[in-house]
Amino acid sequence: MRASTSLLALALLVLGAFPVSGQSIIPVIVLSSEPVEQFVNLTGGPADAVINCTLFVEGLPLVRYRVNLTATCEGWEARCEPSQFVVTGTANEGFRAIVTVPADATSSTARQVEIWANVSTTGVPLATCATYALVGVWPVYGLSLSTGVTELPVNAGGEAVWPFTIQNTGNGWDTFGTTVVNPASFQGWSVSCNRTSVLVDVNRSYDLKYTIKPPAEARNQTLVLQIKAFSRGASFKNLTVEKGLELSLTVKAATSGGDAKRDEPKKSPGAGAAGLGAALAVAALLCALRRK
């Protein structure tokens, strides 16, 4: 049996070199794929990129050809469904190449998937063909805001510094901006952030601070400063991705030197001299009594 199989394989190889009825036993194969670029959304975790493929086989009538299909994608899991099939003579067959993109893939990542078709008959390889596609990741935008300070005292005319942190929770580089939500509550104040926008990598954070200066004539009061940070990348695509924070500011009015003097008890004119005379009279009386 092994001998007959070997002879058949040898015969096929010989026949492959010469036309049979104007056609070689080695088939003509054409492999194509669509789309050539496939992007996935990873908001729900790992996702599959599906590429539709077509294999055209033009071979000899009555000859059964076995087709083995494989896919690779630079370290990402890839497979073909089905992974093999059999055609006789000439056929046009469809299959899918599937790439599983891991949940931690970033939007800046794009990898090439290679799809291979290997055609054989009776175990003898006859032809190989490949097609290629690109698999990428749609950007996901996200951020978080945090601070260890939610309340601050500040003197009128003084200065308070409020630190907070922006973290990029999306899947790619993003630029974040900050703004005051309720500026009307702080008219006449100086409220400014040390950076108007920051570029932050995936899972990285950036420390910022607001410097707050109430006017010198501000009175005792408590105000709430509301800020928000937003994704500029999302805004560019007409999406709204933002987070907010609040700070309670207790303002103490400045002490006035003039007011303090006016609050002192008033003294009658000449009261100081009369008191001194009375004291001298008492002292003289005590001395006279001792002599007696």
C-alpha positions as CSV (number, residue, x, y, z in Angstrom):
1,M,0.0,0.0,0.0
2,R,2.8,2.4,0.9
3,A,4.6,1.6,-2.3
4,S,1.5,2.3,-4.4
5,T,1.0,5.6,-2.6
6,S,4.5,6.6,-3.3
7,L,4.2,5.7,-6.9
8,L,1.0,7.7,-7.2
9,A,2.7,10.7,-5.6
10,L,5.6,10.4,-8.0
11,A,3.2,10.2,-10.9
12,L,1.4,13.3,-9.8
13,L,4.6,15.2,-9.5
14,V,5.6,14.1,-13.0
15,L,2.2,14.9,-14.4
16,G,2.4,18.3,-12.8
17,A,5.4,19.2,-14.9
18,F,3.5,18.4,-18.1
19,P,0.2,19.5,-19.4
20,V,-2.6,16.9,-19.4
21,S,-5.2,17.8,-22.1
22,G,-3.7,21.3,-22.1
23,Q,-3.9,21.7,-18.3
24,S,-1.4,20.9,-15.5
25,I,-2.5,18.8,-12.5
26,I,-1.1,21.6,-10.3
27,P,-4.2,23.9,-9.8
28,V,-4.3,27.6,-10.2
29,I,-5.4,29.2,-6.9
30,V,-6.4,32.7,-6.0
31,L,-7.0,33.8,-2.4
32,S,-8.7,37.1,-1.6
33,S,-9.9,38.8,1.6
34,E,-12.3,41.6,2.6
35,P,-12.1,44.0,4.3
36,V,-8.4,44.6,4.1
37,E,-8.7,46.6,7.3
38,Q,-10.8,45.6,10.2
39,F,-11.2,47.5,13.5
40,V,-12.7,46.2,16.7
41,N,-14.2,47.8,19.8
42,L,-12.8,46.7,23.1
43,T,-15.3,48.4,25.5
44,G,-16.7,45.0,26.4
45,G,-13.4,43.1,26.7
46,P,-11.7,41.0,24.0
47,A,-13.2,41.1,20.6
48,D,-13.0,39.2,17.3
49,A,-12.0,40.7,14.0
50,V,-13.7,38.7,11.2
51,I,-12.3,38.8,7.7
52,N,-14.2,37.2,4.9
53,C,-12.0,35.2,2.5
54,T,-12.6,33.5,-0.8
55,L,-10.4,30.8,-2.4
56,F,-10.7,30.1,-6.1
57,V,-9.3,26.7,-7.2
58,E,-8.9,25.8,-10.9
59,G,-7.7,22.2,-11.2
60,L,-8.2,19.1,-13.3
61,P,-11.7,17.5,-13.4
62,L,-12.2,14.5,-11.2
63,V,-9.1,15.4,-9.1
64,R,-9.8,15.9,-5.4
65,Y,-7.8,18.7,-3.9
66,R,-7.4,19.1,-0.1
67,V,-7.1,22.7,1.1
68,N,-5.6,23.5,4.5
69,L,-6.2,27.0,5.8
70,T,-4.1,28.9,8.5
71,A,-3.9,32.4,9.9
72,T,-1.4,34.2,12.0
73,C,-1.4,37.8,13.4
74,E,1.8,38.8,15.1
75,G,1.1,37.1,18.5
76,W,-2.7,37.6,18.6
77,E,-4.8,34.4,18.4
78,A,-5.9,33.8,14.8
79,R,-7.7,30.9,13.1
80,C,-9.7,30.0,10.0
81,E,-13.2,28.6,10.0
82,P,-13.3,26.0,8.5
83,S,-9.7,25.1,8.7
84,Q,-9.8,22.7,5.7
85,F,-12.1,21.5,3.0
86,V,-11.9,19.4,-0.2
87,V,-12.7,20.5,-3.7
88,T,-12.9,18.5,-7.0
89,G,-11.7,20.1,-10.2
90,T,-12.6,23.8,-10.2
91,A,-14.4,25.5,-7.2
92,N,-14.9,28.8,-5.5
93,E,-15.0,28.4,-1.7
94,G,-15.6,30.9,1.1
95,F,-14.3,30.9,4.7
96,R,-13.5,33.2,7.6
97,A,-10.3,34.3,9.2
98,I,-10.9,35.3,12.8
99,V,-8.4,37.3,15.0
100,T,-9.1,37.6,18.7
101,V,-7.9,41.0,19.9
102,P,-7.0,41.0,23.7
103,A,-8.8,43.5,26.0
104,D,-5.5,45.4,26.8
105,A,-4.7,46.2,23.2
106,T,-4.3,49.9,22.7
107,S,-5.8,52.0,19.9
108,S,-2.3,52.8,18.6
109,T,-1.8,49.1,17.9
110,A,-2.4,47.6,14.4
111,R,-1.2,44.2,13.3
112,Q,-1.1,42.3,10.1
113,V,-2.9,39.1,9.7
114,E,-1.5,36.5,7.2
115,I,-4.0,34.0,5.7
116,W,-2.5,31.0,3.9
117,A,-4.1,28.3,1.7
118,N,-2.1,25.1,1.0
119,V,-3.5,22.8,-1.6
120,S,-2.5,19.2,-1.9
121,T,-3.7,15.9,-3.3
122,T,-3.0,12.4,-1.9
123,G,-0.6,14.1,0.5
124,V,1.5,15.8,-2.1
125,P,1.8,19.6,-1.8
126,L,0.9,21.3,-5.0
127,A,0.3,25.0,-4.5
128,T,0.3,27.7,-1.8
129,C,-1.2,31.1,-1.8
130,A,-1.5,33.9,0.8
131,T,-3.5,37.1,1.4
132,Y,-3.1,39.8,4.0
133,A,-5.3,42.2,6.1
134,L,-4.8,44.7,8.9
135,V,-6.4,44.4,12.3
136,G,-6.7,47.5,14.5
137,V,-8.5,48.8,17.6
138,W,-11.0,51.6,17.8
139,P,-10.1,54.3,20.3
140,V,-12.0,54.2,23.6
141,Y,-11.9,57.5,25.6
142,G,-12.1,57.7,29.4
143,L,-10.7,59.5,32.4
144,S,-11.0,59.7,36.2
145,L,-10.5,62.6,38.6
146,S,-9.4,62.3,42.2
147,T,-8.2,64.5,45.0
148,G,-7.3,64.1,48.7
149,V,-8.6,67.6,49.4
150,T,-12.3,68.5,49.4
151,E,-12.3,71.5,51.8
152,L,-9.9,74.4,52.1
153,P,-9.8,77.6,54.2
154,V,-8.5,80.8,52.6
155,N,-8.0,84.3,53.8
156,A,-9.5,87.2,51.8
157,G,-6.6,88.5,49.7
158,G,-4.7,85.3,50.4
159,E,-4.1,82.2,48.3
160,A,-5.2,78.5,48.4
161,V,-3.8,75.7,46.2
162,W,-6.0,72.7,45.4
163,P,-4.2,69.6,44.0
164,F,-5.9,66.9,42.0
165,T,-5.1,64.1,39.6
166,I,-6.3,63.2,36.1
167,Q,-5.9,59.5,35.0
168,N,-6.3,58.2,31.4
169,T,-8.7,55.2,31.6
170,G,-9.0,55.0,27.8
171,N,-7.0,52.7,25.5
172,G,-4.7,55.3,23.8
173,W,-2.9,58.6,24.2
174,D,-5.3,61.4,24.9
175,T,-5.2,65.1,25.7
176,F,-7.3,66.4,28.7
177,G,-8.4,69.9,29.5
178,T,-9.9,71.4,32.6
179,T,-12.4,74.2,33.2
180,V,-14.4,75.8,36.0
181,V,-18.1,74.9,35.8
182,N,-19.5,77.8,37.9
183,P,-17.3,80.8,37.1
184,A,-20.2,83.2,38.0
185,S,-19.8,82.3,41.6
186,F,-16.2,83.5,41.6
187,Q,-16.4,86.9,39.9
188,G,-13.5,89.1,41.0
189,W,-11.5,86.1,42.1
190,S,-8.4,84.7,40.5
191,V,-8.9,81.0,39.7
192,S,-6.4,79.3,37.4
193,C,-5.0,75.9,36.7
194,N,-1.2,75.4,36.2
195,R,-1.9,73.5,32.9
196,T,-4.7,74.2,30.4
197,S,-4.2,70.7,28.8
198,V,-2.1,67.6,29.4
199,L,-1.2,64.7,27.2
200,V,-1.5,61.4,29.1
201,D,-0.6,57.8,28.1
202,V,-2.8,54.8,28.7
203,N,-3.3,54.0,32.4
204,R,-1.1,56.9,33.3
205,S,-1.9,59.9,35.5
206,Y,-1.0,63.6,35.7
207,D,-1.0,65.8,38.8
208,L,-2.5,69.3,38.4
209,K,-3.4,72.1,40.7
210,Y,-5.8,75.1,40.9
211,T,-4.5,78.3,42.5
212,I,-7.4,80.3,44.1
213,K,-7.2,83.9,45.3
214,P,-10.2,85.7,46.7
215,P,-10.3,89.5,46.6
216,A,-9.1,91.4,49.7
217,E,-12.6,92.7,50.3
218,A,-14.2,89.2,50.4
219,R,-16.4,88.6,53.5
220,N,-16.7,85.5,55.6
221,Q,-18.4,82.9,53.4
222,T,-18.3,79.4,52.1
223,L,-18.3,78.8,48.3
224,V,-18.2,75.5,46.3
225,L,-15.8,75.5,43.4
226,Q,-16.9,73.1,40.6
227,I,-14.4,71.9,37.9
228,K,-14.5,69.4,35.2
229,A,-11.9,67.6,33.1
230,F,-12.7,66.4,29.6
231,S,-11.2,64.4,26.8
232,R,-10.1,66.5,23.8
233,G,-9.8,63.3,21.7
234,A,-13.5,62.5,22.3
235,S,-14.5,66.1,21.6
236,F,-12.8,65.9,18.3
237,K,-15.1,63.1,17.4
238,N,-18.2,64.9,18.7
239,L,-18.3,62.7,21.8
240,T,-18.6,63.9,25.4
241,V,-16.3,62.2,27.9
242,E,-15.8,64.2,31.2
243,K,-15.6,64.0,35.0
244,G,-16.2,66.6,37.7
245,L,-14.9,67.5,41.2
246,E,-16.0,69.9,43.9
247,L,-14.0,71.9,46.5
248,S,-15.6,73.7,49.5
249,L,-13.8,77.0,50.1
250,T,-14.2,78.8,53.4
251,V,-13.2,82.5,53.1
252,K,-12.2,84.5,56.2
253,A,-12.5,88.2,55.9
254,A,-9.2,90.2,56.4
255,T,-8.8,91.9,59.8
256,S,-8.9,95.8,59.5
257,G,-6.5,97.8,61.8
258,G,-8.8,100.8,61.7
259,D,-11.8,98.8,62.8
260,A,-9.9,97.3,65.7
261,K,-9.1,100.8,67.1
262,R,-12.7,101.9,66.8
263,D,-13.8,98.8,68.7
264,E,-11.7,99.9,71.8
265,P,-13.7,101.4,74.9
266,K,-13.9,105.2,74.7
267,K,-12.3,107.3,77.6
268,S,-13.6,110.6,79.0
269,P,-11.3,113.7,78.6
270,G,-9.2,114.4,81.8
271,A,-10.1,111.1,83.3
272,G,-6.4,110.2,83.5
273,A,-5.4,113.4,85.5
274,A,-8.3,113.1,88.0
275,G,-7.3,109.6,88.8
276,L,-3.7,110.5,89.4
277,G,-4.8,113.4,91.9
278,A,-7.0,111.0,93.8
279,A,-4.2,108.5,94.2
280,L,-1.9,111.2,95.6
281,A,-4.5,112.4,98.2
282,V,-4.9,108.8,99.5
283,A,-1.2,108.4,99.9
284,A,-0.8,111.7,101.9
285,L,-3.7,110.6,104.2
286,L,-2.0,107.3,104.9
287,C,1.3,109.0,105.8
288,A,-0.5,111.4,108.3
289,L,-2.2,108.6,110.1
290,R,1.1,106.6,110.5
291,R,2.8,109.7,112.2
292,K,0.0,109.9,114.7
